[in-house]
Structure formats: C-alpha cells, structure tokens
Amino acid sequence: MSLFKQLLPLEQVLISIREHFPGPGPLTMEDVNPLEALGRVLARKVVAPHDLPGFRRATVDGYAVRAADVARARDGEPVYLKLRGEVVMGQLPGFTLAAGEAAVIPTGGAVPPGADVVVMLEHTNLYPGEVEILKGAAQGTNIIEANDDVCQGQMVFAPHMFVRPEHVGFLCAMGVQRIPVKAPLRAVVFSTGDEIVPWHQTLAMGQVRDANGPMLAAALTGDGCQATYGGILSDDLEIVKKALKDSVERADIILISGGSSVGKGDVTAAAIQSLGPPGVLVHGVAIKPGKPTIIGKSHGGVPVLGMPGNPVSAQVIYKLIVRSILHRLLTGKDMPPQGTIAAILDRSLKGPSGRSEYVRVRLEQRADKFYAVPVLGESGLLSTLALADGIIMIPLNVVGLEAGEVVEVTPLGQGLS
Amino acid sequence: MSLFKQLLPLEQVLISIREHFPGPGPLTMEDVNPLEALGRVLARKVVAPHDLPGFRRATVDGYAVRAADVARARDGEPVYLKLRGEVVMGQLPGFTLAAGEAAVIPTGGAVPPGADVVVMLEHTNLYPGEVEILKGAAQGTNIIEANDDVCQGQMVFAPHMFVRPEHVGFLCAMGVQRIPVKAPLRAVVFSTGDEIVPWHQTLAMGQVRDANGPMLAAALTGDGCQATYGGILSDDLEIVKKALKDSVERADIILISGGSSVGKGDVTAAAIQSLGPPGVLVHGVAIKPGKPTIIGKSHGGVPVLGMPGNPVSAQVIYKLIVRSILHRLLTGKDMPPQGTIAAILDRSLKGPSGRSEYVRVRLEQRADKFYAVPVLGESGLLSTLALADGIIMIPLNVVGLEAGEVVEVTPLGQGLS
C-alpha cells in the first residue's frame, strides 16, 4: 500500500489549474433574449445599439427654461417667465421654447428644444399664465443629455461575463433583442464502488446508496452546468477506462466520485492516465478533508477529476477545486473572492500538521453576535452534512484556533443569501 | 408637493416586515424526488426511513478481528490469527468470525459477525494462511455501527429549510423517494409610467424601454420565484387599482416598479391602500438610494411593494427589503447574514445626513489586496449597474468613509461565487 508521495497545497493546485485550464474554452454559443440570459455567460461583448436615454431628459419635476433667462433670479429678486406649455410623459414636446418662456416638465420628461436647464418645482411658484422663478441654475442642471448614459457603439458588457438581474434590465433598456451566450458546460458524474447502488434502489445488506453522485450532479446543476449522472461503475480499470473514453468527447468536465483513495485511486488514476497526455496532473492535495483528490486532463483538454469518496471531503473539494475549474473554463479568470461572515469560534480546534483544514460550522446568533460552532463527526458521516451553515479554514502549519477568536465563515448558501 | 413625513431606518423596516409577514405562509406543497428538490424549501420535516449506514462498516482497509484476541499485541510481541476469509464489498460476509480468526476487510466493507474491531493494514503482516497483528486496538475501533450516522425515525431535516446539493446527496443515501417541498412563490411585477414601453419595442422620441420590470422579474426568478411580468401600467389610479385587484388573488408577492416617488407615489400608495386594511405599512425609507419605497399588505396578507423608479435604487431595495420578505414567506425566519469581502476603500466618500447610504463598488486586486473602487453616477443611469461587483454601506449619521480604511463589500454575485 503506497502512500501519497507529495501532497500539493491548495495555492499550488490553483496555479496548476490556471496553467492547464486557462480558458475560456471554445464553447458552443447560442442566441437568447435578455430575459433568458440570466445566469448565463456572455460569449461576445455587447455593444450599445443606440444612445441612452436617446433624448434629453429632466431628472426632477419642475420647469424647462433657458439658463440665460434665470441667471439673475435669486431670493427677493425673482424672474417671471411666460408659461409656454406642458411636456407630456412619453412624448416629444410639440413646441420650441423661446426666450422668456417656461414649460412644465415632469421627472423623465423630454426637455423641449430651446430649453437648456430645468428649475426644480421647489424653487418656483405658478401664477395664471406665468411662472415665478426664485432661484437660477447653470446650463444643463437637472438634465441628462441624450448620450449621458450610453453612447451608440460603446461596449457595455465585456465577453465572458455572468449575466445578473441588473444586466438583464440594462439589456432590455437598450432594446437588445438577442445576445450570444455560452452553452452550459456539459458535466458528467460517475460514481465508483462495488458496494454502491442507485438512490432509488432497495438495499441488500452490505450495500449503500450513492450519495456523492447525486450531490455532485446537484452542485453542478446549481452552478449552471448541464449535469449528466453517468451511473455507478465497478472498481475495474477496464470498465472505468471505457466509461471515460465514451464520455470524454461529449463532456466539458468529468467527475469520478469515490475511487480516488490510494488503492482504489490507482484505478481512477490509471483510467485518467489512459486519456492523456497529460493525464494525471495532481494526485493528493494538502487539504483536510480531501487528500485523495486527483486532477487530470485528457488529451483533448477536458478536466477529469477523481473526487474523494467521503461525502464531506467531496463537498470541500467541489467548492475549492471544481468550481475554480468551472470558472476558468467559462470566464478564463480565477474565481472571484467569496464573501465571509465574521463569527466567534465557539470551541478551540487543533490544526492538522501539513494540511490546511476545512471545518464545518453552524452559525448561532447570541444577542447581536454570531458564533461559529464546529460540527463534529467523521467525514464519512452523511448526517453532519445537513448540520453546517458554513466552513472555516485552519491554515497550513498553524497549531490551531482558540475558542473566542474571530473566524471567517464561508457560508454554504442558506437559501437566498 | 409634499415631502415624505418620516423616513423609516432599515432596522425598523425589517422589524415591520417581521411583524406583518411572520411566515412561513400556508403555501401549496408538491412532492418531488431528491434530485428535483435542489433549491426548493422543505414543506415538512424529513425523517430517516431506516438506520444509516444500516450495517457495521469498516472505516479503514485492514483485518476484522476480535478485540480480545489482539489485546496483548504490541511491538516485538505480535499475535498470530488464522485467516478466515475475505469480506467482499457490497456483500454481507457469509461467515461468523470465531476466536483466533481474522478476515480481510476493505474500507466500507461489512464487518462479519463475531468481529468487534478492525486492525489497520499498516499494523499487520500477511503470511500464508495467517495474519501477524503488530498492534492491538480497543473494541469498536475503525468501525461505524449500523446506526452511527442516522437512526431510523430520527428527524434529519427541519421544515422550511432550503435544499442544498449536500442535502440532495443525503436524501439519496437514505433512499427517500419523494419529499414535500413548497411551490415556488408566485411573484407579479408591474411597471408604471406613461413614457415606458416594453423592451422589445422600437422607441418613439420621449419614450424609454422598461428596465426595472425585467430586472426585478429576473431577480425574483433567480431567487426561485415563479415570476410573472404583468406589463406596463399607465399612471392612473383606477388602472393601477384594477391591476392589483386582479392579481392579488393569484400572487404571493407583488412589485410595482416606478410609481413610488412623491406625486407618482400617491397613485401607487392609494392603489395599495385600496387592497387593505392594513394597506400601506411603510412609505419612505431612510436608505439612499431607495427613499421612495412603499411597503404594503393586502387584506389577504399579500405583500405589495412600490419600488423606486431609478434602477439602482430598485436594485438596492430588492436586495435589502424584497429578499427579506421572500425569506420570511418561505422560512418564517430573517434573512441569514450575508458574506462580505474585506477591501480597502479607494477614495473617500461622504455620507448622507440621516440615511444609510449604499454605494456600488468595483473590486480591484492590486498585489494581494482587494480595493473597493466606488462607481460614480446618478441612480438613474443604467450603465453604472453593469460596472459594480458589490455594495458597501455608509451607516446612518456617519460623516463618511476615508480612503484607505477597510470596508466590507457585499458581493452582487459574480458568476459562481
């Protein structure tokens, strides 16, 4: 029984990922409308089809006037202008404002030709047929010019960007009808193990149902992939090799769960090797839990990961490593930093020697403070998966963390947050 | 032109939400399988249908033995046991281990009857027909008992919980076939304004396309709602009243965009009032941008929100207020804390008097530090929406924030993070 020769620290794993999977890959594109683009990744830049707002708009309720007419207006020395008309929302004014005239204008209304400033309602009084201006304003005040928001032809979105709700709104405002987005990444998940049966199956003694396969498929789905569950493979090199060979042509990423510990891992590693060169890039990471992770790359450039069989380990490796690869494939960039919640550690924790350790915690609010309560239990226990709200990290080569110290909790995603 | 009488600070807005929308509402349920449950909210608790793992399992590769047989084994004084057989993965051993015997067992294998400890492979040597045990171990070592993970009948998930990928895996492992989840919240979004036209329409001069309606519908969709875009309503009390009346019976939450500033807001407020009592609960919040927000409640208990017309304001109010309401309706709890990224503020910012201010920032990495660079521009400009990575808060009654100080950035959600 061989031991792992060299455990690679996470930092170096991420450098290796950056080198071997620089991305963004030459993925299939599809054209969608702005509403369908939510959560997708732009395949090309987006250019503004015309100016925005497209006409001169008032930013306040008030009167459109000529700046020269109101320049001298001040407290006690008002200026009186003739009421020329009213700007109706959604319509171009049917008149040009002449010197000495004012027009009623609502927020968002089109400033009539001739006017070059909008005086706020608060600085005016209306009398029959005329308007008293109590305070002047400089040319352009309270007006958005036709191209102040966006100029026609301007790049408004860079390629390889994830589309958020506010981007959907912006695309709609510009009247963009179709945008090219990348097809979802095609992910295939296999489980291995002679004792593993599908989740919908009744157990014989000695068997367990597959937890990691569905968990990983769900995680990939949640991250926008088109995830296919490839089923359960026997711990047999030829079977695993054939399954990988059959799926590598129609996948952007492949995960093999459960066959990556030493011994079992030899089958997974050999099967990945058979897809190369380069084949296996990393075998064993300095992460607890998660040591027996394999990262490989097929000859065609598809990432193939041997995921640890323990569900908690698989969860940690998914978050730290798999998502980094997905991000590079889609955007060509590293994962952006993740938000954390500062919390007080509820009990002291010893660190492991030579590996960074990820500890699951519950978040408990006591008075106005949050406490991080470690969830104990081996990484093979599924029940502990359900109890955690987040994860804290004990860095490599640190003796441990003391109860009472402030730790940064990475939330596992509780609902809408 | 009246001013807002009283601007409610966010803290008090959230208290009002807690009081008026305690949740979880009596929502429709549906039964789904574990894979379909991702991102849904459990309608009832989930109870384990049987013990997990369901049989005694080895947690290491080694030999199943009787603890009494190996108690005296130590360095230089090994114990020799007869090799009885081998445990095959996924099968119950066909033999009972007698005194003086050992059986080969792989990690995850079923411990044979008679054995009560598994000795690690590293502490053994195999000879023809017998095993040398170099080191004893206490009863139960390296064994998970049949109900160590979960006991039959134990509540494994509380109701009103969001289902994450690891929960899907756990449900699969337990063989849960169908689980009751809540139907998605039915959200209806209206836009108002005589100058607003649908996003797919060509503009006449003076018109603008609807940005907020699609943005809010997309945000609700992203949060798991079944969002319906109700279209654009004229700024007319009777029309808005009728639209609300027609939709309040088939909605769990209603958002009206763009008609909530003073003047325009009178129409929205009056229309919401017509659905009461209680009708309008909050009119005006001490949040910048977002002041002209209205929170109302129909007689039947449906939240109806008047959203500010400026897109940036609508974005902020959605994140701070709408999501809090969604969370209460689904779970009966406050929004959990959100993760933040510590960053160095790139330039000083003045705070507004009497309102907490939310400033959009770009995150820039320089060397190994993150900087928060404020995105400038009025809240009416759509282009600024595309530039921000996150939001920072300047608390109520603070003079401002200084360049160089560390601020907490709430990410807007960049891709997978």
Interface residues (C-beta under 8 A of the other chain):
Chain A: M1 N33 P34 L35 L38 G39 V41 L52 P53 G54 F55 T59 D61 V88 M89 G90 Q91 L92 P106 T107 G108 G109 A110 L121 E122 I144 D148 D149 V150 V156 F157 F162 R164 P165 E166 H167 V168 G169 F170 L171 C172 A173 M174 G175 Q177 G193 D194 E195 I196 V197 W199 H200 Q201 T202 L203 A204 M205 G206 Q207 V208 R209 D210 A211 N212 G213 P214 M215 L216 A217 A218 A219 T221 G222 D223 G224 D235 S261 G263 G309 P311 Q315 Y318 R323 L326 H327 L330 T331 M335 P336 P337 Q338 G339 T340 I341 L363 F370 E378 G380 L381 L382 S383 L385 A386 D389 V409 T410 P411 L412 G413 Q414 G415 L416 S417
Chain B: M1 N33 P34 L35 L38 G39 V41 L52 P53 G54 F55 T59 D61 V88 M89 G90 Q91 L92 T107 G108 G109 A110 L121 E122 I144 D148 D149 V150 V156 F157 F162 R164 P165 E166 H167 V168 G169 F170 L171 C172 A173 M174 G175 Q177 G193 D194 E195 I196 V197 W199 H200 Q201 T202 L203 A204 M205 G206 Q207 V208 R209 D210 A211 N212 G213 P214 M215 L216 A217 A218 A219 T221 G222 D223 G224 D235 S261 G263 G309 P311 Q315 Y318 R323 L326 H327 L330 T331 M335 P336 P337 Q338 G339 T340 I341 L363 F370 E378 G380 L381 L382 S383 L385 A386 D389 V409 T410 P411 L412 G413 Q414 G415 L416 S417
